[in-house]
């Protein structure tokens, strides 16, 4: 870690918020408890100059349930040309996090996507509803336990076999 501003931010995240920092190929990731994410993001914004939170996403480790998910937050400081990643582990099938919308307003859309695709609820979100899938969709498509339900690809060598199994409209 060469950048002094980044070092200070990581030291505060470890000392004040119980973070555990790791560096891989020059990229810093800090693992934080869920109850500290809003305070840590506020500190990054107010004291360390991270003006932008470009993305929130998640990783599903199913069938492992403890933790089942890692929610991944990206933060950038354009003025200092640095970035940092915060990861929050969440247990079980009904994961909940505090909302980030009052710290970074663009979290509104990102947290809705997190809810829609993974089923991770942002507690206190002003408008938590589906954003990518139809409103009456059941389930969360990026969870590893979501049923696939795909159609086999048809080629010249298996055309007849697949054509026989295809559903047809009733006359």
C-alpha positions as CSV (number, residue, x, y, z in Angstrom):
1,X,0.0,0.0,0.0
2,X,1.9,3.0,-1.3
3,X,-0.7,5.8,-0.9
4,X,-0.6,7.6,2.5
5,X,-4.3,8.6,2.3
6,X,-5.3,5.0,1.7
7,X,-3.2,3.8,4.6
8,X,-4.9,6.2,7.0
9,X,-8.3,5.2,5.8
10,X,-7.5,1.5,6.2
11,X,-6.0,2.1,9.7
12,X,-9.2,3.9,10.8
13,X,-11.4,1.1,9.4
14,X,-9.4,-1.5,11.3
15,X,-9.1,0.4,14.6
16,X,-12.5,2.1,14.8
17,X,-14.9,-0.2,13.0
18,X,-13.4,-3.7,13.6
19,X,-12.3,-4.2,10.0
20,X,-9.9,-6.7,8.7
21,X,-7.8,-5.5,5.7
22,X,-6.3,-7.6,2.9
23,X,-4.3,-6.5,-0.1
24,X,-4.2,-8.4,-3.3
25,X,-2.3,-7.0,-6.3
26,X,-2.5,-3.5,-5.1
27,X,-6.3,-3.6,-4.4
28,X,-7.4,-3.1,-0.8
29,X,-10.4,-5.0,0.7
30,X,-11.7,-4.5,4.2
31,X,-14.0,-7.0,5.8
32,X,-16.5,-5.3,8.1
33,X,-19.4,-6.3,10.4
34,X,-22.8,-5.4,9.0
35,X,-23.6,-3.0,11.8
36,X,-20.6,-0.9,11.1
37,X,-21.0,-0.4,7.3
38,X,-22.9,2.9,7.5
39,X,-20.5,4.5,10.0
40,X,-17.5,3.3,8.0
41,X,-18.9,4.6,4.7
42,X,-19.6,8.0,6.4
43,X,-16.0,8.1,7.7
44,X,-14.7,7.3,4.2
45,X,-16.8,10.1,2.7
46,X,-16.3,12.8,5.3
47,X,-12.7,12.2,6.6
48,X,-10.9,10.4,3.8
49,X,-12.3,12.1,0.6
50,X,-14.1,9.1,-1.0
51,X,-16.7,11.1,-3.0
52,X,-18.1,8.2,-5.0
53,X,-19.7,4.8,-4.3
54,X,-20.0,3.4,-7.9
55,X,-21.2,0.0,-7.1
56,X,-22.8,-2.4,-4.6
57,X,-23.1,-6.1,-5.4
58,X,-23.0,-9.4,-3.6
59,X,-21.5,-12.9,-3.7
60,X,-23.5,-16.0,-2.8
61,X,-21.6,-18.8,-1.2
62,X,-24.5,-21.2,-1.1
63,X,-24.7,-24.0,0.3
64,X,-22.5,-22.4,3.0
65,X,-24.8,-20.5,5.3
66,X,-22.4,-18.8,7.7
67,X,-21.7,-16.5,5.9
68,X,-23.9,-17.1,2.9
69,X,-23.4,-13.7,1.3
70,X,-20.7,-11.1,1.1
71,X,-22.1,-7.7,0.1
72,X,-19.4,-5.8,-1.8
73,X,-19.2,-2.0,-1.7
74,X,-16.8,0.0,-4.0
75,X,-15.6,3.5,-3.0
76,X,-13.5,5.8,-5.1
77,X,-11.7,9.1,-4.4
78,X,-11.4,10.8,-7.7
79,X,-9.3,13.7,-6.2
80,X,-6.8,11.3,-4.6
81,X,-7.0,8.7,-7.3
82,X,-7.6,5.8,-4.9
83,X,-10.2,3.1,-4.4
84,X,-11.2,0.7,-1.7
85,X,-13.6,-2.2,-1.4
86,X,-15.6,-3.0,1.8
87,X,-17.1,-6.5,2.2
88,X,-19.8,-7.3,4.6
89,X,-20.5,-11.0,5.4
90,X,-24.2,-11.9,6.0
91,X,-25.7,-15.2,7.3
92,X,-28.7,-17.2,6.2
93,X,-31.5,-17.0,3.8
94,X,-33.1,-13.7,5.0
95,X,-30.1,-11.3,5.0
96,X,-30.6,-7.7,6.2
97,X,-28.3,-4.6,6.1
98,X,-28.8,-1.0,7.1
99,X,-29.5,1.3,4.1
100,X,-26.8,3.5,2.7
101,X,-29.2,6.0,0.9
102,X,-28.6,8.8,3.4
103,X,-24.8,8.6,3.0
104,X,-24.6,8.1,-0.8
105,X,-28.0,8.8,-2.6
106,X,-27.1,6.6,-5.6
107,X,-27.4,3.6,-3.2
108,X,-31.1,3.9,-3.7
109,X,-30.9,2.1,-7.1
110,X,-28.0,-0.2,-6.1
111,X,-29.8,-1.5,-3.0
112,X,-32.9,-2.1,-5.1
113,X,-30.9,-4.2,-7.5
114,X,-29.3,-6.0,-4.5
115,X,-32.9,-6.8,-3.2
116,X,-34.2,-7.8,-6.7
117,X,-31.3,-10.1,-7.7
118,X,-30.1,-11.6,-4.3
119,X,-33.0,-10.9,-1.8
120,X,-30.7,-8.9,0.5
121,X,-32.9,-6.4,2.3
122,X,-31.7,-2.8,3.1
123,X,-33.4,-1.9,6.3
124,X,-34.8,1.7,6.2
125,X,-34.6,2.0,2.4
126,X,-37.2,4.6,1.2
127,X,-38.5,2.6,-1.8
128,X,-37.4,-1.1,-1.7
129,X,-39.0,-2.8,-4.7
130,X,-38.0,-4.7,-7.8
131,X,-36.0,-2.7,-10.3
132,X,-34.9,-5.3,-13.0
133,X,-37.4,-8.1,-12.8
134,X,-41.2,-7.8,-13.2
135,X,-43.0,-6.8,-10.0
136,X,-44.8,-10.1,-9.7
137,X,-41.6,-12.2,-10.1
138,X,-41.0,-14.9,-7.5
139,X,-37.5,-15.5,-6.2
140,X,-34.1,-13.8,-6.7
141,X,-32.3,-14.9,-9.9
142,X,-28.7,-14.4,-8.8
143,X,-29.0,-16.7,-5.7
144,X,-27.2,-20.0,-6.3
145,X,-30.2,-22.0,-5.1
146,X,-32.5,-20.3,-7.8
147,X,-33.9,-22.9,-10.2
148,X,-32.3,-22.6,-13.7
149,X,-35.1,-23.8,-16.0
150,X,-33.3,-23.5,-19.2
151,X,-33.9,-24.9,-22.7
152,X,-31.3,-27.1,-24.3
153,X,-29.6,-25.6,-27.3
154,X,-30.6,-27.2,-30.6
155,X,-27.9,-28.2,-33.1
156,X,-28.0,-30.3,-36.3
157,X,-26.8,-33.5,-34.5
158,X,-29.6,-33.3,-31.8
159,X,-32.4,-31.5,-33.6
160,X,-34.8,-34.5,-33.8
161,X,-34.3,-35.5,-30.2
162,X,-35.0,-32.0,-28.9
163,X,-37.8,-31.3,-31.3
164,X,-39.7,-34.2,-29.9
165,X,-39.5,-32.9,-26.3
166,X,-40.5,-29.3,-27.1
167,X,-43.9,-28.3,-25.8
168,X,-46.5,-27.6,-28.5
169,X,-49.7,-25.6,-28.4
170,X,-52.9,-27.6,-28.0
171,X,-55.2,-27.6,-31.0
